[in-house]
Amino acid sequence: MPEAASAAAARATLGDSEFDRDTALTPREPGVYALDLSADWTVFGVVNGGYLLAVLGRALADALPHPDPFTVSAHYLTASRPGPALVRTETIRTGRTLSTGQASLFQYDEEGNEVERIRVLASYGDLGTLPDDVRTSAEPPAMPPLDQCLGPQDGPAPVSGGSAFADRLLLKLDPATLGWALGRPSGKGEMRAWFALADGRDADPFALLLAVDALPPTAFEMGLSGWVPTVELTVHVRCRPAPGPLRVSVTTRNLAGGFLEEDAEVWDGAGRLVAQSRQLARVQLG
């Protein structure tokens, strides 16, 4: 292992990053892991779906022979709360370039019954072995520089209990997608922001699983409010991101029957599309 990589691994082991510390798992038996879901990654007491995806992503990286998530599909079954949780993984298939597994996260209800919170099916490989050939018509989102975008600290005082998740991030939103915060939503299903971890840790493939679900819901800019729970989320990780803040763009084209889709793209500082996602979410109408 190169010296820099070895040093980075040592720092992660020491837990100097909140993200590494709060997604760490304790093996209990082969394929089974325990952890405490941290309240630091909640919004009004509910654990963020991207953080949960990163937790399960780490469990599968440990259980499977390949290190990197290529595609991860998650179904969110019940709302997760801070506290003890158990992750069970299953290896479905292993091959030379890809391996596939599934993982589920469980917690206990007030009566002591085990409740499945989220179930994931994923394929893993090694992003470092992929060819450099890129042929794409995709373009990075047009956004103002980071210092011209706005974060939670630029607005009014946060609502009590609602800022734990935001405090873990450096999240600066494009002012063009901030009409909802001023009581003047544009009516367009668009949200764009610069994204980084607040403690300075550079993003890796597991942080990309967090980034796709880190922005405020596009429903806000469509004039809706309230919780927008994820039903299903699929993420494609395309390459390891370059160091530095990422640009995240999320769009919605169709809201019908109380459900909307969100398509997210994550771009790194080298101008590469490093992750894509689509999720189906519920909205509160009326």
C-alpha positions as CSV (number, residue, x, y, z in Angstrom):
1,M,0.0,0.0,0.0
2,P,1.4,3.4,-0.9
3,E,2.5,5.6,2.1
4,A,-0.3,8.2,1.6
5,A,-2.9,5.5,1.3
6,S,-1.6,3.7,4.4
7,A,-1.7,7.0,6.4
8,A,-5.3,7.6,5.2
9,A,-6.3,4.1,6.3
10,A,-4.7,4.7,9.7
11,R,-6.6,8.0,10.2
12,A,-9.9,6.3,9.3
13,T,-9.1,3.5,11.8
14,L,-8.5,6.2,14.5
15,G,-12.0,7.6,13.7
16,D,-11.0,11.2,13.1
17,S,-13.8,11.5,10.5
18,E,-17.4,11.6,11.8
19,F,-18.5,9.8,8.7
20,D,-16.1,6.9,9.2
21,R,-16.9,6.7,12.9
22,D,-20.6,6.7,12.4
23,T,-20.7,4.2,9.6
24,A,-18.3,1.8,11.4
25,L,-19.6,-1.8,12.0
26,T,-18.7,-4.4,14.6
27,P,-18.6,-8.0,13.2
28,R,-20.7,-10.4,15.3
29,E,-20.4,-13.5,13.1
30,P,-19.7,-14.0,9.4
31,G,-21.9,-11.6,7.5
32,V,-23.6,-10.1,10.6
33,Y,-22.6,-6.7,12.0
34,A,-23.7,-4.5,14.9
35,L,-23.7,-0.7,15.1
36,D,-25.4,2.3,16.7
37,L,-27.2,4.5,14.2
38,S,-26.0,8.0,15.2
39,A,-28.4,10.8,15.9
40,D,-25.9,13.1,14.2
41,W,-27.3,12.0,10.8
42,T,-31.0,12.6,11.5
43,V,-33.6,15.1,10.3
44,F,-36.2,15.7,12.9
45,G,-35.3,12.4,14.6
46,V,-35.4,10.2,11.4
47,V,-32.2,8.8,10.1
48,N,-31.2,10.0,6.7
49,G,-31.6,7.5,3.9
50,G,-28.2,8.2,2.3
51,Y,-26.4,7.6,5.6
52,L,-28.2,4.3,5.9
53,L,-27.2,3.4,2.4
54,A,-23.5,4.1,3.3
55,V,-23.8,1.9,6.4
56,L,-25.1,-1.0,4.4
57,G,-22.6,-0.3,1.6
58,R,-19.7,-0.7,4.1
59,A,-21.2,-3.9,5.4
60,L,-21.3,-5.4,1.9
61,A,-17.8,-4.1,1.1
62,D,-16.6,-6.2,4.1
63,A,-18.7,-9.2,3.2
64,L,-18.0,-9.4,-0.6
65,P,-14.6,-10.0,-2.3
66,H,-14.8,-6.7,-4.2
67,P,-14.3,-3.3,-2.5
68,D,-16.4,-0.8,-4.4
69,P,-20.2,-0.4,-4.9
70,F,-21.1,-0.2,-8.6
71,T,-24.9,-0.3,-8.3
72,V,-26.9,-0.3,-5.1
73,S,-30.7,-0.6,-4.9
74,A,-32.5,0.0,-1.6
75,H,-36.1,-0.4,-0.5
76,Y,-36.9,1.6,2.6
77,L,-39.4,-0.4,4.6
78,T,-39.8,1.4,7.9
79,A,-38.3,4.6,9.3
80,S,-35.0,4.1,11.1
81,R,-34.3,5.7,14.5
82,P,-31.0,6.5,16.3
83,G,-29.8,3.6,18.4
84,P,-28.7,0.0,18.1
85,A,-29.1,-1.8,14.8
86,L,-28.0,-5.1,13.2
87,V,-27.0,-5.6,9.6
88,R,-27.2,-9.1,8.0
89,T,-25.6,-9.7,4.6
90,E,-25.8,-12.5,2.1
91,T,-23.4,-13.2,-0.7
92,I,-25.5,-14.1,-3.8
93,R,-22.8,-14.5,-6.4
94,T,-19.0,-13.9,-6.8
95,G,-17.2,-13.5,-10.1
96,R,-13.9,-12.2,-11.4
97,T,-15.0,-8.6,-11.9
98,L,-18.3,-8.3,-10.1
99,S,-19.8,-9.8,-6.9
100,T,-23.4,-9.4,-5.8
101,G,-24.9,-9.5,-2.4
102,Q,-27.8,-8.3,-0.3
103,A,-28.0,-6.7,3.1
104,S,-30.8,-5.8,5.5
105,L,-30.8,-3.5,8.6
106,F,-32.9,-4.4,11.6
107,Q,-33.9,-2.6,14.8
108,Y,-36.3,-3.6,17.7
109,D,-39.6,-1.9,18.4
110,E,-41.0,-1.1,21.9
111,E,-42.2,-4.7,22.3
112,G,-38.8,-6.2,21.5
113,N,-39.8,-7.4,18.1
114,E,-37.2,-7.3,15.3
115,V,-38.2,-4.9,12.5
116,E,-36.5,-4.7,9.1
117,R,-35.8,-1.1,8.2
118,I,-34.1,-1.2,4.8
119,R,-33.2,-4.0,2.3
120,V,-30.4,-3.6,-0.3
121,L,-29.3,-5.6,-3.4
122,A,-26.0,-4.5,-4.7
123,S,-23.2,-5.4,-7.2
124,Y,-19.6,-4.6,-6.3
125,G,-16.3,-4.4,-8.3
126,D,-13.1,-2.5,-8.2
127,L,-13.4,1.1,-9.6
128,G,-9.6,1.2,-9.9
129,T,-9.5,-1.4,-12.6
130,L,-12.0,0.4,-15.0
131,P,-10.7,1.8,-18.3
132,D,-10.3,5.5,-18.7
133,D,-12.4,5.7,-21.9
134,V,-15.4,8.0,-21.4
135,R,-18.1,8.8,-24.0
136,T,-20.9,10.9,-22.7
137,S,-23.3,13.7,-23.6
138,A,-23.8,14.6,-19.9
139,E,-22.6,18.0,-18.8
140,P,-21.9,19.3,-15.2
141,P,-24.6,21.5,-13.8
142,A,-24.2,25.2,-14.3
143,M,-23.8,26.6,-10.8
144,P,-22.3,29.7,-9.2
145,P,-19.0,29.2,-7.4
146,L,-19.2,27.7,-3.9
147,D,-18.6,31.1,-2.2
148,Q,-21.7,32.5,-4.0
149,C,-24.0,29.7,-2.9
150,L,-25.9,29.6,0.4
151,G,-25.9,27.1,3.3
152,P,-28.0,26.7,6.5
153,Q,-25.8,29.1,8.4
154,D,-26.7,31.9,5.9
155,G,-30.4,31.7,6.8
156,P,-32.5,32.2,10.0
157,A,-31.8,30.2,13.1
158,P,-32.4,26.5,12.5
159,V,-35.5,24.8,13.9
160,S,-34.8,22.8,17.0
161,G,-34.0,19.2,16.2
162,G,-33.8,19.7,12.5
163,S,-30.2,20.6,11.9
164,A,-28.2,17.5,13.1
165,F,-27.8,16.2,9.6
166,A,-27.0,19.6,8.1
167,D,-24.3,20.1,10.7
168,R,-22.4,17.1,9.4
169,L,-22.1,18.6,5.9
170,L,-20.8,21.5,4.0
171,L,-23.8,22.0,1.8
172,K,-24.1,25.2,-0.2
173,L,-27.2,25.5,-2.4
174,D,-27.5,27.3,-5.7
175,P,-29.5,30.5,-5.0
176,A,-31.6,29.7,-8.1
177,T,-33.1,26.7,-6.3
178,L,-33.7,28.4,-2.9
179,G,-37.0,30.1,-3.6
180,W,-38.7,27.7,-1.2
181,A,-36.6,29.0,1.7
182,L,-37.8,32.5,1.0
183,G,-41.5,31.6,0.6
184,R,-41.3,31.9,-3.2
185,P,-40.8,28.4,-4.7
186,S,-40.1,28.4,-8.4
187,G,-42.5,25.6,-9.1
188,K,-39.7,23.7,-10.8
189,G,-38.4,20.3,-9.5
190,E,-34.8,21.3,-9.3
191,M,-32.2,21.4,-6.5
192,R,-28.5,22.0,-6.9
193,A,-25.7,22.3,-4.3
194,W,-22.0,22.0,-3.6
195,F,-21.5,19.0,-1.2
196,A,-18.7,18.0,1.1
197,L,-18.3,16.5,4.6
198,A,-18.0,19.3,7.2
199,D,-14.9,17.7,8.9
200,G,-12.9,18.0,5.7
201,R,-12.8,14.3,4.8
202,D,-12.7,13.8,1.1
203,A,-15.5,11.8,-0.5
204,D,-15.1,8.2,-1.5
205,P,-17.6,5.8,-3.1
206,F,-19.5,5.4,0.2
207,A,-19.8,9.1,0.7
208,L,-21.3,9.2,-2.8
209,L,-24.1,7.0,-1.5
210,L,-24.8,9.7,1.1
211,A,-24.4,12.6,-1.4
212,V,-27.3,11.5,-3.7
213,D,-29.7,11.9,-0.7
214,A,-28.3,14.9,1.0
215,L,-30.0,17.9,-0.6
216,P,-33.4,19.3,0.5
217,P,-36.3,17.5,-1.4
218,T,-37.1,19.0,-4.8
219,A,-40.7,18.9,-3.6
220,F,-39.9,22.1,-1.6
221,E,-39.2,24.0,-4.7
222,M,-42.5,22.7,-6.2
223,G,-44.4,24.4,-3.4
224,L,-44.8,21.4,-1.1
225,S,-43.6,21.0,2.5
226,G,-43.2,18.2,5.1
227,W,-41.4,14.9,5.1
228,V,-40.6,13.3,1.8
229,P,-39.8,9.7,2.7
230,T,-37.8,7.6,0.2
231,V,-39.6,4.4,-1.0
232,E,-36.8,3.1,-3.3
233,L,-33.3,4.4,-4.2
234,T,-30.9,3.1,-6.8
235,V,-27.4,4.5,-7.1
236,H,-24.8,3.9,-9.8
237,V,-21.2,4.7,-8.7
238,R,-19.1,5.5,-11.8
239,C,-15.6,6.3,-10.5
240,R,-13.8,7.4,-7.4
241,P,-14.2,11.2,-7.0
242,A,-11.3,13.6,-7.0
243,P,-10.6,15.4,-3.7
244,G,-12.6,18.5,-3.0
245,P,-16.3,19.6,-3.0
246,L,-18.8,17.9,-5.3
247,R,-21.6,19.3,-7.4
248,V,-24.9,17.6,-6.9
249,S,-27.9,18.2,-9.2
250,V,-31.4,16.7,-8.4
251,T,-34.4,17.0,-10.7
252,T,-38.0,15.9,-10.7
253,R,-40.1,15.7,-13.8
254,N,-43.2,14.0,-12.6
255,L,-45.3,14.2,-9.5
256,A,-48.4,12.1,-9.6
257,G,-50.6,10.2,-7.1
258,G,-48.6,11.5,-4.2
259,F,-45.3,10.1,-5.5
260,L,-42.4,11.8,-7.3
261,E,-39.1,10.6,-8.7
262,E,-35.7,12.4,-8.1
263,D,-32.8,11.9,-10.5
264,A,-29.5,12.9,-9.1
265,E,-26.1,13.5,-10.6
266,V,-22.8,14.0,-8.7
267,W,-19.8,15.6,-10.4
268,D,-16.3,16.0,-9.0
269,G,-13.8,18.8,-9.3
270,A,-12.3,17.1,-12.3
271,G,-15.6,17.5,-14.2
272,R,-16.4,13.8,-14.1
273,L,-19.8,12.3,-13.5
274,V,-19.0,10.1,-10.4
275,A,-22.4,9.0,-9.4
276,Q,-26.0,8.9,-10.6
277,S,-29.2,7.9,-8.8
278,R,-33.0,7.7,-9.1
279,Q,-35.4,7.4,-6.2
280,L,-39.1,7.2,-5.7
281,A,-40.5,9.2,-2.8
282,R,-43.8,10.0,-1.2
283,V,-45.1,13.6,-0.8
284,Q,-47.7,15.2,1.4
285,L,-50.3,16.9,-0.8
286,G,-52.7,19.6,0.4
